[in-house]
Amino acid sequence: MTVVSLRIDNQEDQLIKEYAKANNISVSALFRNSVLEKIEDEIDLSLYNQAMSEHKENPQSISFEDMLKELAD
């Protein structure tokens, strides 16, 4: 397992520790979860932007009923 360190001031340290305690998680888990969530959000946004770009180049629409049929197959 890798150890990562970062520098924060005392006020930030206190806020982070209080938040972690209030949510019954360790500071380590708080940082890990927050960073991984941020990465997932960035990936989701990138995929959304790519899909919208492709849709603008080749706009297509599908009815809700047709979509349900396609998903059932």
Buried (B, 14 or more C-beta within 10 A) or exposed (E): EEEEEEEEEEEEEEEBEEEBEEEEBEEEEBBEEEEEEEEEEEEEEEEEEEEEEEEEEEEEEEEEEEEEEEEEE
